[in-house]
Structure formats: C-alpha cells, structure tokens
Amino acid sequence: MAAHFDLLIRNGTCVLPWGAEAIDAGVRDGRIAALGAGPDATADTVLDATGLHVLPGLIDPHVHLRDPGDKAVESIPTGTRGAILGGLTAVFDMPNTSPAITGAEQLNWKQAYAETAAWCDMGLYVGGTKTNIPGLPTLESGRGVCGIKIFAGSSTGDLMIEDDEHLEMAMRSGRRRIAFHSEDEYRLQARKPMFKSGDPYASHMVWRDEECAFLGTRRLMALARKTGRPAHILHVSTAQELDYLKDFQDIATCEVLVNHLTQVAPDCYERLEGFGVMNPPIRGQAHRDAAWRAIADGTVDTIGSDHAPHPRDKKLLPWPDCPAGLTGVQTLVPIMLDHVNAGRLSLGRMADLMSAGPARVYGAIGKGRLAAGYDGDFTLVDMKRERRIEESWIASPCGWTPFAGMWIKGWPVATIIRGQIVMRDDEVLGAPSGKLVKFLG
C-alpha cells in the first residue's frame, strides 16, 4: 500500500546533512515522515519543487521585534510576516523591549502573545540584569526560552551588566548558554567625549573601535573559562576576536551578521549615512575578509540579521543622535543566497550556519536539519532567480532596508512550517500559526 502524507514535496534537490540529493520529502502530523517517499506516494497537498533547492527551515537567531514597544516601528505580527516572506521558519527574539523581558510577568505575556500573533515559530531571550540574577535559572527554563541575553556594553535599551563582578554572578546563576553583546562599556564611555553631534557617520566605527569589541570578548572568555558557563558571542565584528575565539571552542560559540559579511566601511557610511549605523559597527575590508575566512574554517557557528528597526526620521538624524540598528530579517536569506552564488560559501554550509547552527547552539528540539522525525520545516529557494531588493517588499512598518537597490541572485520562493505552506511566491498564506520553539533543558 502506497504511503500517504499531509504534504509531499516532489522533484526538488534536498540539502541534507550528508549532502544534496534529488529526493522527495513527505510530512505527516507536522513532522518529516519520509525522505525518499517513492513514486507511488500520495498526499493531501503535493508541492512540485522542480528546479528548486529544499533547505531545512532557516532560522534567524538574532532579531529585535520591538514587542512590547512601538508597533509603528515593528511588532511580532509584522516582523514574523517579514520573516516568512524572507524564507525563515523561526526567529529568536531579543528582550530589550519596552518593558524589557526580564521577569516572569513580562515573559508570560510574551509567550501567550507570540502563540497567537506570530507567523513563524519563535524562541525568546530573557534579559539578564544586575537585579534579576537570582531568578535567571527559573526564567531560562521557561517555555520557548532559547537563552539569556546580556549586554556587556550599552546598545539600544537600558539592559546592561558591564562589571566583572556581576557578570560572574550571572554566569554562575543557571546553566543554559548566555548570548552576549560584547563591547567594553568602560572604554565606550571613556572615548565618548572625543566626539560631538554632527561628526561624520564613520565616527561610529572610530568610537566603538576594534579594541572596544576585542577587550569585551577577552573579558567574557576569561569569565566563561573561570565559571564553566557556555557563552555565545553575538555579532563578532573584528579579525582579532575571530582569531582569539578559536582557542575557546570548548566553552564558546559565535555569530557573524550578514551586515559584516556584506557591507564595508567607509563606503557604507558615505552611502547610507545613518542607515549604516549599527552596534558593533560595520568595519573595514580586512575585518570582512576575516569574517569570511572564519566562515570557511568553521569558527563561526551561526549567522543572524540583528534585525533592529528604528523610525526612518530618527535614522536621518546626524551622528551620534541617530539610533544604532538596521532592518534585516526579510533580507537575510536572499543576501546569503547571493553570497552562495558568488562562491563565498556552499549551500550546505549556509544551511549549517542558518539552521543546524542555531539549533545546535541553543538546543532547539526538532529543528535544524532535514531528517525523519524532525519538524516539517522547509525553505525552498530558486538559486537562479534574479531580483532587486525593493523597499516596497519590506513588511516592517518602518519601511526601509539598508540593502535597497541591491541585485540578488537566489531567492526564497516558499516557506513551510510543520508541513504548512505559509508563503509561496511572495504571497502569505493562511493565518498566523507560529509556535514557541522547544529547547533542551
């Protein structure tokens, strides 16, 4: 008797952990039930993927959906809609909202809201502060919590633990991986008087210089080694850090952003002005080259967008009055596909960095690979499709992208979450049905 599935993806090239194969994939009850379903298999829905590559559901492990906050800038409904339009099946959302997600009340609200409003699956970070350290073990075990986020240097919002004493206390409280914004706050504040309003936008990378980031990472690695607490260094931006982190693979993982792989100073500041300002800054060519070497040699574990929207009028302000942060959740997959077509990495390595990597680092259950028993999450891409990124395509209410006008080769054409087709050829289908991702521990 022929097997029957809820969804059958036929004639595509599946990117499996062991290589790419022309193989059909069948989904039943939300999970992958067969790879190689056979010619006689039937299904309620058959998707013809001829000419397409079928990737494991791609994840952006670093977004700021600003919810609760200003819905005129971004929200869980609009941000996750952008995610599925961009080929993402899950996002992990940061806690520096208003109010911040630092206690049980805020976390409970966000858990309930995400499961009614999100178009894709979500993981939630809890923010670490000097005052909630004793409660972190309970918070980190909450439903849908991917980990703790600590700002060791100031960025958007008021969450921060900058001193070694409280950082060590936080790292001894709980056991899940802590994701760090790694810049040295003391150096940041000491250098701030060197600059004034109206200075060139490129001053941003001079103020938040390489040593600011490298010093922060050295301090965190010393504490991780001392406490044995696993650390994840977010948005690593310097050659020095990437070289240094090779000696801490037993205790630390790291992320590189698509921005630091794609944009380069000083061009980004001259061309984009405030729309090129983010933390840590976009740096020069040598650092971008180092990031690509770290992709190639396995140093980097994950790639994210650090999607952090702000109102257009605020980004038009002079430096440093313009807020730091760029949109990116919807453009992450297309830009990385363009890098694949340019020969900078393989499609298999991209799947590792954007699906298996986040699942491995954070302990996501049922995510990260095409394999029987895993969630039926797929990102279908057309590696030959050429298209220009237009701001009219952007779902975020802020309405802008630093990549506007960029020509891309390679484009996501379908997003499938637990066997449900939620996006096909730029059309969002059905209703929001995202769930909280389950994590080990």
C-alpha positions as CSV (number, residue, x, y, z in Angstrom):
1,M,0.0,0.0,0.0
2,A,1.4,3.4,-1.0
3,A,2.3,5.8,1.8
4,H,0.1,8.8,2.3
5,F,1.2,12.2,3.6
6,D,-0.3,15.5,4.5
7,L,2.4,17.2,2.3
8,L,4.7,15.8,-0.3
9,I,7.5,17.9,-1.8
10,R,8.4,16.3,-5.1
11,N,11.2,16.8,-7.6
12,G,13.4,19.2,-5.5
13,T,17.0,18.9,-4.5
14,C,17.0,18.4,-0.8
15,V,20.0,19.8,1.2
16,L,20.6,17.1,3.7
17,P,23.2,16.9,6.5
18,W,25.2,14.5,4.3
19,G,24.9,16.4,1.0
20,A,22.4,17.4,-1.6
21,E,20.1,14.8,-3.1
22,A,17.2,14.7,-5.6
23,I,14.8,13.1,-3.2
24,D,11.1,13.6,-2.3
25,A,10.1,14.7,1.3
26,G,6.9,13.6,3.0
27,V,5.4,15.3,6.0
28,R,2.7,13.8,8.3
29,D,1.3,15.4,11.5
30,G,3.7,18.3,11.3
31,R,6.9,16.2,11.1
32,I,9.1,14.8,8.4
33,A,7.9,11.2,7.9
34,A,9.9,10.2,4.9
35,L,12.9,11.3,2.8
36,G,12.5,9.3,-0.4
37,A,8.8,8.8,-0.4
38,G,8.7,6.8,-3.6
39,P,6.8,7.3,-6.8
40,D,3.5,5.8,-5.6
41,A,3.2,8.0,-2.5
42,T,0.1,10.3,-2.3
43,A,-0.6,13.4,-0.3
44,D,-3.3,15.9,0.6
45,T,-1.0,18.6,-0.8
46,V,1.7,18.0,-3.4
47,L,4.2,20.7,-4.0
48,D,6.3,20.5,-7.2
49,A,9.8,21.7,-6.4
50,T,11.3,21.2,-9.9
51,G,14.3,23.4,-10.3
52,L,14.3,24.3,-6.6
53,H,16.6,23.5,-3.7
54,V,14.8,22.3,-0.5
55,L,16.7,23.6,2.6
56,P,15.9,22.7,6.2
57,G,13.8,25.5,7.7
58,L,16.1,28.5,8.1
59,I,16.3,30.3,11.4
60,D,17.3,33.9,12.3
61,P,18.6,33.6,15.9
62,H,19.0,37.3,16.4
63,V,16.1,39.7,15.9
64,H,14.5,42.6,17.7
65,L,10.8,42.6,17.0
66,R,10.3,45.6,19.4
67,D,7.2,43.9,21.0
68,P,6.1,45.2,23.5
69,G,7.1,48.6,22.2
70,D,6.2,50.9,19.3
71,K,4.1,49.0,16.8
72,A,4.6,51.8,14.3
73,V,8.2,50.6,14.0
74,E,7.9,46.8,14.4
75,S,5.9,44.1,16.2
76,I,5.7,40.3,16.4
77,P,2.9,40.1,13.7
78,T,4.8,42.4,11.2
79,G,8.3,41.1,12.0
80,T,7.4,37.4,11.7
81,R,5.4,38.2,8.5
82,G,8.7,39.7,7.1
83,A,10.5,36.5,8.3
84,I,8.3,34.1,6.3
85,L,8.4,36.4,3.2
86,G,12.1,36.2,3.5
87,G,12.2,32.4,3.8
88,L,12.6,32.0,7.5
89,T,10.7,29.4,9.5
90,A,11.8,30.6,13.0
91,V,13.3,33.6,14.7
92,F,14.7,34.1,18.2
93,D,13.6,37.5,19.6
94,M,15.7,39.7,21.9
95,P,14.5,41.0,25.3
96,N,15.3,44.8,25.1
97,T,11.7,45.8,24.5
98,S,9.6,48.3,26.5
99,P,9.1,47.0,29.0
100,A,12.1,44.6,28.8
101,I,11.6,40.8,29.2
102,T,13.4,40.4,32.5
103,G,10.8,38.7,34.8
104,A,8.1,36.1,34.9
105,E,5.2,38.6,34.2
106,Q,6.7,40.0,31.0
107,L,7.8,36.6,29.8
108,N,4.3,35.1,30.4
109,W,2.8,37.9,28.4
110,K,5.2,37.4,25.5
111,Q,4.8,33.6,25.5
112,A,1.0,33.9,25.2
113,Y,1.1,36.7,22.6
114,A,3.7,35.0,20.4
115,E,1.5,31.9,20.1
116,T,-1.5,34.0,18.8
117,A,0.3,36.6,16.7
118,A,3.4,35.1,15.1
119,W,3.6,33.9,11.5
120,C,6.7,31.7,12.2
121,D,8.0,29.8,15.2
122,M,9.7,31.8,17.9
123,G,12.4,31.5,20.5
124,L,12.5,34.1,23.3
125,Y,15.5,35.5,25.0
126,V,15.3,36.7,28.6
127,G,17.4,39.7,29.5
128,G,20.0,39.5,32.3
129,T,20.3,42.5,34.6
130,K,22.1,43.2,37.9
131,T,18.8,42.8,39.8
132,N,17.3,39.6,38.3
133,I,20.4,37.4,38.6
134,P,18.9,35.1,41.3
135,G,15.9,34.4,39.2
136,L,17.7,33.5,35.9
137,P,17.7,29.7,36.5
138,T,13.9,29.8,36.7
139,L,13.5,32.2,33.7
140,E,15.9,30.3,31.5
141,S,13.8,27.1,31.8
142,G,10.6,28.9,30.7
143,R,8.6,27.8,27.7
144,G,10.2,28.9,24.4
145,V,13.2,30.5,26.1
146,C,16.3,30.0,23.9
147,G,18.7,31.5,26.4
148,I,19.8,34.5,28.4
149,K,20.9,37.8,26.7
150,I,23.4,40.1,28.4
151,F,24.5,43.4,27.2
152,A,28.1,43.8,28.4
153,G,28.2,47.1,26.5
154,S,25.4,49.6,26.0
155,S,23.3,49.5,22.9
156,T,19.5,50.1,22.4
157,G,17.6,50.0,25.6
158,D,18.8,50.0,29.3
159,L,19.7,46.4,29.8
160,M,23.4,46.1,30.8
161,I,25.8,44.2,33.1
162,E,29.1,45.9,32.5
163,D,31.3,44.9,35.5
164,D,33.1,41.6,36.0
165,E,31.6,41.0,39.5
166,H,28.0,41.0,38.3
167,L,28.9,39.3,35.0
168,E,30.5,36.4,37.0
169,M,27.4,36.3,39.3
170,A,25.1,36.0,36.3
171,M,27.3,33.3,34.7
172,R,27.1,31.3,37.9
173,S,23.3,31.6,38.0
174,G,21.8,28.9,35.8
175,R,23.4,26.7,33.2
176,R,22.0,27.5,29.8
177,R,24.1,29.3,27.2
178,I,24.3,33.1,27.6
179,A,24.3,35.2,24.5
180,F,26.5,38.3,24.9
181,H,26.7,41.7,23.3
182,S,30.4,42.0,23.7
183,E,31.7,45.6,23.9
184,D,33.6,47.1,26.8
185,E,31.4,49.7,28.4
186,Y,34.2,51.4,30.2
187,R,36.2,52.0,27.0
188,L,33.0,53.2,25.3
189,Q,32.3,55.8,27.9
190,A,35.9,56.9,28.1
191,R,36.0,57.6,24.4
192,K,32.7,59.3,24.1
193,P,33.9,62.8,24.8
194,M,36.2,62.6,21.8
195,F,33.2,63.1,19.5
196,K,30.4,65.6,19.0
197,S,27.0,65.8,17.3
198,G,27.3,66.3,13.6
199,D,30.6,64.4,13.3
200,P,30.9,62.1,10.2
201,Y,28.8,58.9,10.4
202,A,32.1,57.0,10.0
203,S,33.0,58.2,13.5
204,H,30.8,55.4,14.8
205,M,33.4,52.8,14.0
206,V,36.2,55.0,15.4
207,W,34.3,55.5,18.7
208,R,33.3,51.8,19.0
209,D,36.7,50.7,17.8
210,E,38.2,47.2,17.4
211,E,39.7,47.2,20.9
212,C,36.4,48.0,22.4
213,A,35.0,44.8,21.0
214,F,38.1,42.7,21.5
215,L,38.5,43.8,25.1
216,G,34.9,42.9,25.8
217,T,35.4,39.4,24.3
218,R,38.6,38.8,26.2
219,R,37.0,39.6,29.5
220,L,34.0,37.4,28.7
221,M,36.2,34.5,27.7
222,A,38.1,34.8,30.9
223,L,34.9,34.6,32.9
224,A,33.5,31.7,30.8
225,R,36.7,29.8,31.5
226,K,36.5,30.6,35.2
227,T,32.9,29.7,35.7
228,G,32.5,26.9,33.1
229,R,29.3,28.7,31.7
230,P,28.9,28.3,27.9
231,A,28.9,31.6,26.1
232,H,27.7,32.7,22.7
233,I,29.4,35.9,21.4
234,L,26.9,37.7,19.2
235,H,27.7,39.8,16.1
236,V,31.5,39.3,16.2
237,S,32.9,42.1,14.0
238,T,36.7,42.0,14.2
239,A,39.5,39.9,12.9
240,Q,41.1,39.9,16.4
241,E,38.1,38.4,18.1
242,L,37.6,35.7,15.4
243,D,41.2,34.6,15.8
244,Y,41.1,34.7,19.6
245,L,37.8,32.6,19.8
246,K,39.5,29.7,18.1
247,D,41.0,28.8,21.4
248,F,37.7,28.8,23.2
249,Q,35.7,26.4,21.1
250,D,35.1,24.1,24.2
251,I,33.2,26.9,26.0
252,A,32.1,29.4,23.5
253,T,30.3,29.7,20.2
254,C,30.0,32.8,18.0
255,E,27.8,34.6,15.5
256,V,28.6,36.8,12.5
257,L,26.0,39.1,11.0
258,V,25.0,39.3,7.3
259,N,25.9,43.0,7.5
260,H,29.5,42.4,8.5
261,L,29.7,39.8,5.7
262,T,28.2,42.2,3.1
263,Q,28.8,45.8,3.8
264,V,32.2,47.5,4.3
265,A,33.5,50.8,5.7
266,P,34.0,53.6,4.8
267,D,31.6,53.1,1.8
268,C,28.6,52.2,4.0
269,Y,28.8,55.4,5.9
270,E,29.2,57.6,2.9
271,R,26.4,55.9,1.0
272,L,23.9,55.1,3.8
273,E,24.8,57.7,6.5
274,G,22.5,56.9,9.5
275,F,21.2,53.8,7.7
276,G,24.6,52.3,8.1
277,V,24.9,52.8,11.8
278,M,24.7,49.7,14.0
279,N,26.4,48.2,17.0
280,P,29.0,46.9,16.8
281,P,29.9,49.0,13.7
282,I,30.5,47.9,10.2
283,R,34.2,47.9,9.7
284,G,36.9,47.9,7.0
285,Q,37.7,45.3,4.4
286,A,40.2,43.4,6.5
287,H,37.6,42.6,9.0
288,R,35.1,41.5,6.4
289,D,37.7,39.2,4.8
290,A,38.4,37.8,8.3
291,A,34.7,37.0,8.8
292,W,34.6,35.1,5.5
293,R,37.8,33.1,6.5
294,A,36.1,32.3,9.8
295,I,33.0,31.0,7.9
296,A,35.3,28.8,5.8
297,D,37.3,27.3,8.6
298,G,34.3,26.6,10.9
299,T,35.0,29.2,13.6
300,V,31.5,30.7,13.1
301,D,28.5,28.8,14.4
302,T,25.6,31.0,13.3
303,I,24.6,33.8,11.0
304,G,21.9,36.3,12.0
305,S,20.5,39.6,10.9
306,D,20.3,41.5,14.2
307,H,17.1,43.0,12.7
308,A,16.7,46.2,14.8
309,P,14.3,48.6,13.1
310,H,14.0,52.3,14.0
311,P,11.8,55.1,12.5
312,R,13.1,56.5,9.3
313,D,13.1,60.1,10.6
314,K,15.3,59.0,13.6
315,K,17.8,57.4,11.2
316,L,18.0,60.6,9.3
317,L,19.4,62.5,12.3
318,P,23.1,63.5,12.4
319,W,25.5,61.2,14.1
320,P,25.5,60.2,17.0
321,D,21.9,61.3,17.5
322,C,20.7,58.7,15.0
323,P,19.9,55.4,16.8
324,A,22.0,52.3,16.0
325,G,20.3,49.3,14.4
326,L,19.4,48.1,10.9
327,T,16.5,46.1,9.5
328,G,17.3,42.7,8.1
329,V,15.0,39.8,9.0
330,Q,13.4,39.8,5.5
331,T,16.6,40.2,3.5
332,L,18.9,37.8,5.4
333,V,18.1,34.7,3.3
334,P,18.2,36.4,-0.2
335,I,21.6,38.1,0.6
336,M,23.1,34.8,1.8
337,L,21.9,33.0,-1.3
338,D,23.6,35.7,-3.4
339,H,26.8,35.0,-1.5
340,V,26.4,31.3,-2.2
341,N,26.0,32.1,-6.0
342,A,29.1,34.3,-5.7
343,G,31.1,31.3,-4.5
344,R,31.8,32.6,-0.9
345,L,30.2,29.6,0.7
346,S,28.3,26.4,-0.3
347,L,24.6,26.0,0.1
348,G,25.3,23.2,2.6
349,R,27.4,25.5,4.7
350,M,24.7,28.1,4.6
351,A,22.2,25.5,5.9
352,D,24.6,24.6,8.6
353,L,25.0,28.2,9.7
354,M,21.4,29.2,9.4
355,S,19.6,26.0,10.5
356,A,21.7,23.4,12.2
357,G,23.9,26.0,13.8
358,P,21.2,27.9,15.7
359,A,19.6,24.6,16.7
360,R,22.9,23.2,18.0
361,V,23.9,26.4,19.9
362,Y,20.6,26.9,21.6
363,G,19.4,23.3,21.9
364,A,16.3,23.6,19.7
365,I,14.4,20.4,19.6
366,G,13.2,19.2,16.2
367,K,14.8,22.0,14.3
368,G,18.0,22.3,12.2
369,R,18.0,19.5,9.6
370,L,16.0,17.5,7.1
371,A,15.7,14.1,8.8
372,A,12.9,11.8,9.7
373,G,11.2,12.8,12.9
374,Y,12.2,16.5,12.7
375,D,9.7,19.3,12.3
376,G,8.4,19.6,8.7
377,D,10.1,23.0,8.3
378,F,11.5,23.8,4.8
379,T,12.8,26.8,2.9
380,L,12.5,26.4,-0.8
381,V,14.9,28.5,-2.9
382,D,15.4,29.3,-6.6
383,M,19.1,29.6,-7.0
384,K,18.7,31.1,-10.5
385,R,16.1,33.7,-9.8
386,E,17.5,37.3,-10.0
387,R,15.7,40.1,-8.3
388,R,16.3,43.5,-6.8
389,I,15.6,44.3,-3.2
390,E,12.9,46.9,-3.1
391,E,11.6,48.8,0.0
392,S,8.0,48.2,-1.2
393,W,8.6,44.5,-0.5
394,I,9.5,45.1,3.2
395,A,6.8,44.1,5.7
396,S,8.3,46.1,8.6
397,P,6.2,49.3,9.3
398,C,9.4,51.3,9.4
399,G,9.6,50.6,5.6
400,W,13.3,50.8,4.9
401,T,16.3,48.5,4.4
402,P,20.0,49.3,4.1
403,F,20.1,46.8,1.1
404,A,17.5,48.7,-1.0
405,G,18.5,48.5,-4.7
406,M,20.8,45.5,-4.3
407,W,20.6,42.9,-7.1
408,I,20.3,39.4,-5.8
409,K,20.8,36.0,-7.5
410,G,19.0,33.3,-5.5
411,W,15.6,33.9,-3.8
412,P,13.3,32.1,-1.3
413,V,10.1,31.1,-3.1
414,A,8.3,29.1,-0.4
415,T,8.3,28.8,3.4
416,I,6.9,25.7,5.0
417,I,6.4,25.4,8.8
418,R,5.4,22.0,10.3
419,G,4.1,20.9,6.9
420,Q,2.0,24.1,6.3
421,I,2.9,26.3,3.3
422,V,2.9,29.8,4.9
423,M,4.5,31.7,2.0
424,R,4.6,30.9,-1.8
425,D,6.0,33.3,-4.4
426,D,5.6,36.4,-2.1
427,E,2.1,35.5,-1.1
428,V,1.5,35.0,2.6
429,L,-1.0,32.1,3.1
430,G,-3.4,31.2,5.9
431,A,-3.4,32.8,9.3
432,P,-0.6,33.3,11.9
433,S,0.2,29.8,13.3
434,G,3.6,30.2,14.8
435,K,4.5,28.3,18.0
436,L,7.2,28.6,20.6
437,V,10.3,26.5,19.8
438,K,11.1,23.8,22.3
439,F,14.6,23.8,23.8
440,L,16.6,21.3,25.7
441,G,16.8,21.9,29.5
